[in-house]
Amino acid sequence: MGGIDISVIGVFIAVVTGIGSYVLGRRMREKRAAKKREKDRIASQANETRQVRRARERKERGG
């Protein structure tokens, strides 16, 4: 195989696959966490009283 040992190729493939798996897992976890945060935010806003909701809306508008 051109002077390259099979075990070196195997280790290289394993390292590349491991790094790819790590990066993909982080991205998927971040997306899932963002969706959960948004869902929790919407749920908490649904339970707000009218007074609290209006105060939050004023604060978000900057006035």
FIKOLZA-1660 file (N, C-alpha, C; in steps of 0.1 Angstrom, whole numbers, plus 5000, padded with zeros to 4 digits):
% residues 63
   i   px   py   pz ch aa at
   1 5008 4988 5000  A  M  N
   1 5000 5000 5000  A  M CA
   1 5009 5013 5000  A  M  C
   2 5019 5013 4992  A  G  N
   2 5027 5025 4991  A  G CA
   2 5035 5028 5003  A  G  C
   3 5038 5018 5011  A  G  N
   3 5047 5020 5023  A  G CA
   3 5039 5025 5035  A  G  C
   4 5026 5027 5035  A  I  N
   4 5018 5032 5046  A  I CA
   4 5012 5019 5053  A  I  C
   5 5014 5018 5066  A  D  N
   5 5009 5007 5073  A  D CA
   5 4994 5008 5075  A  D  C
   6 4987 4997 5074  A  I  N
   6 4972 4997 5075  A  I CA
   6 4968 5003 5088  A  I  C
   7 4975 5000 5099  A  S  N
   7 4971 5005 5112  A  S CA
   7 4972 5020 5113  A  S  C
   8 4981 5026 5106  A  V  N
   8 4982 5041 5106  A  V CA
   8 4970 5047 5099  A  V  C
   9 4966 5040 5088  A  I  N
   9 4954 5045 5081  A  I CA
   9 4942 5043 5089  A  I  C
  10 4941 5032 5096  A  G  N
  10 4930 5029 5105  A  G CA
  10 4929 5039 5116  A  G  C
  11 4940 5043 5122  A  V  N
  11 4940 5053 5133  A  V CA
  11 4936 5066 5128  A  V  C
  12 4941 5070 5116  A  F  N
  12 4937 5083 5110  A  F CA
  12 4922 5084 5107  A  F  C
  13 4917 5073 5102  A  I  N
  13 4902 5073 5099  A  I CA
  13 4894 5074 5112  A  I  C
  14 4899 5067 5122  A  A  N
  14 4892 5067 5135  A  A CA
  14 4892 5081 5141  A  A  C
  15 4904 5088 5140  A  V  N
  15 4905 5102 5145  A  V CA
  15 4896 5111 5138  A  V  C
  16 4896 5111 5125  A  V  N
  16 4888 5119 5116  A  V CA
  16 4873 5117 5119  A  V  C
  17 4869 5104 5120  A  T  N
  17 4855 5101 5123  A  T CA
  17 4851 5106 5137  A  T  C
  18 4860 5104 5147  A  G  N
  18 4857 5109 5160  A  G CA
  18 4855 5124 5161  A  G  C
  19 4864 5131 5154  A  I  N
  19 4863 5146 5154  A  I CA
  19 4850 5150 5147  A  I  C
  20 4846 5143 5136  A  G  N
  20 4834 5146 5128  A  G CA
  20 4822 5144 5137  A  G  C
  21 4822 5133 5144  A  S  N
  21 4811 5129 5153  A  S CA
  21 4809 5139 5164  A  S  C
  22 4820 5144 5170  A  Y  N
  22 4820 5154 5181  A  Y CA
  22 4814 5167 5176  A  Y  C
  23 4818 5171 5164  A  V  N
  23 4813 5184 5159  A  V CA
  23 4798 5183 5156  A  V  C
  24 4794 5172 5149  A  L  N
  24 4780 5170 5146  A  L CA
  24 4772 5169 5158  A  L  C
  25 4777 5162 5169  A  G  N
  25 4769 5161 5181  A  G CA
  25 4767 5174 5188  A  G  C
  26 4778 5183 5188  A  R  N
  26 4776 5196 5194  A  R CA
  26 4766 5205 5187  A  R  C
  27 4766 5204 5174  A  R  N
  27 4757 5212 5166  A  R CA
  27 4742 5208 5168  A  R  C
  28 4740 5195 5169  A  M  N
  28 4727 5190 5171  A  M CA
  28 4722 5193 5185  A  M  C
  29 4731 5192 5195  A  R  N
  29 4728 5196 5209  A  R CA
  29 4724 5210 5210  A  R  C
  30 4732 5219 5203  A  E  N
  30 4729 5233 5204  A  E CA
  30 4716 5237 5198  A  E  C
  31 4712 5230 5186  A  K  N
  31 4699 5232 5180  A  K CA
  31 4688 5228 5189  A  K  C
  32 4690 5216 5195  A  R  N
  32 4680 5211 5204  A  R CA
  32 4678 5220 5217  A  R  C
  33 4689 5225 5222  A  A  N
  33 4688 5234 5234  A  A CA
  33 4681 5247 5230  A  A  C
  34 4684 5252 5218  A  A  N
  34 4678 5265 5214  A  A CA
  34 4663 5263 5212  A  A  C
  35 4659 5252 5206  A  K  N
  35 4644 5249 5205  A  K CA
  35 4638 5248 5219  A  K  C
  36 4644 5241 5228  A  K  N
  36 4639 5240 5242  A  K CA
  36 4638 5253 5249  A  K  C
  37 4648 5262 5247  A  R  N
  37 4647 5275 5253  A  R CA
  37 4636 5283 5248  A  R  C
  38 4634 5283 5234  A  E  N
  38 4623 5290 5228  A  E CA
  38 4610 5285 5233  A  E  C
  39 4608 5272 5234  A  K  N
  39 4596 5265 5238  A  K CA
  39 4593 5270 5253  A  K  C
  40 4603 5270 5261  A  D  N
  40 4601 5274 5275  A  D CA
  40 4598 5289 5276  A  D  C
  41 4604 5297 5268  A  R  N
  41 4601 5311 5268  A  R CA
  41 4586 5314 5264  A  R  C
  42 4582 5307 5253  A  I  N
  42 4568 5308 5249  A  I CA
  42 4558 5303 5260  A  I  C
  43 4562 5292 5266  A  A  N
  43 4553 5287 5277  A  A CA
  43 4552 5297 5289  A  A  C
  44 4564 5303 5292  A  S  N
  44 4564 5313 5303  A  S CA
  44 4556 5325 5300  A  S  C
  45 4557 5329 5287  A  Q  N
  45 4549 5341 5283  A  Q CA
  45 4534 5338 5283  A  Q  C
  46 4530 5326 5280  A  A  N
  46 4516 5322 5280  A  A CA
  46 4510 5324 5294  A  A  C
  47 4518 5322 5304  A  N  N
  47 4513 5322 5318  A  N CA
  47 4514 5336 5324  A  N  C
  48 4518 5346 5316  A  E  N
  48 4519 5360 5322  A  E CA
  48 4505 5366 5323  A  E  C
  49 4504 5375 5333  A  T  N
  49 4492 5383 5334  A  T CA
  49 4493 5394 5324  A  T  C
  50 4482 5401 5321  A  R  N
  50 4481 5412 5312  A  R CA
  50 4491 5423 5316  A  R  C
  51 4491 5426 5329  A  Q  N
  51 4500 5437 5333  A  Q CA
  51 4515 5433 5331  A  Q  C
  52 4519 5421 5334  A  V  N
  52 4532 5417 5332  A  V CA
  52 4536 5417 5317  A  V  C
  53 4527 5412 5309  A  R  N
  53 4529 5411 5295  A  R CA
  53 4531 5425 5289  A  R  C
  54 4523 5434 5293  A  R  N
  54 4524 5448 5288  A  R CA
  54 4537 5455 5292  A  R  C
  55 4541 5452 5304  A  A  N
  55 4553 5458 5309  A  A CA
  55 4565 5452 5302  A  A  C
  56 4565 5439 5299  A  R  N
  56 4576 5433 5291  A  R CA
  56 4576 5438 5277  A  R  C
  57 4564 5440 5271  A  E  N
  57 4564 5445 5257  A  E CA
  57 4569 5460 5257  A  E  C
  58 4566 5468 5267  A  R  N
  58 4571 5481 5267  A  R CA
  58 4587 5481 5268  A  R  C
  59 4591 5472 5277  A  K  N
  59 4606 5471 5279  A  K CA
  59 4613 5467 5266  A  K  C
  60 4607 5457 5259  A  E  N
  60 4613 5452 5246  A  E CA
  60 4613 5463 5235  A  E  C
  61 4603 5472 5236  A  R  N
  61 4602 5483 5226  A  R CA
  61 4612 5494 5229  A  R  C
  62 4617 5494 5242  A  G  N
  62 4626 5504 5246  A  G CA
  62 4620 5517 5251  A  G  C
  63 4607 5516 5254  A  G  N
  63 4601 5528 5259  A  G CA
  63 4594 5525 5272  A  G  C
% end
